[in-house]
């Protein structure tokens, strides 16, 4: 939603700047105003508008960056949780082999560990 609004406003701003350029140049020629003063005013207005658009874009990108960092942190925690589960399962299998448990007992212990991890 915000992205569409920024795109729409960008198009509107470009149209307004083009109209301002044409109007100021016409006024400078028709009224006999100093062309350099008019050109400087046009450039200043254009640069102000471009600065404003860059600030808006930076704010949007900062928000997206913040969202991506939060998502990366969540995925990082999930990844470490999966590594812990894999380590625990390997430990259960190794302990079962060391105690010489039956494969059915080891499998039951692994299934119980995996069931507790789902929650």
Residue pairs with C-beta under 8 A, 6 or more apart in sequence:
2 60
3 60
6 56
6 57
6 60
10 53
13 49
13 53
17 45
17 46
17 49
20 42
20 45
21 42
21 46
24 38
24 41
24 42
25 38
25 42
27 33
27 38
28 34
28 35
28 37
28 38
28 39
29 35
81 117
85 113
85 114
85 117
88 113
89 110
89 113
89 114
92 106
92 109
92 110
92 113
93 106
93 110
96 103
96 105
96 106
96 109
97 106
101 109
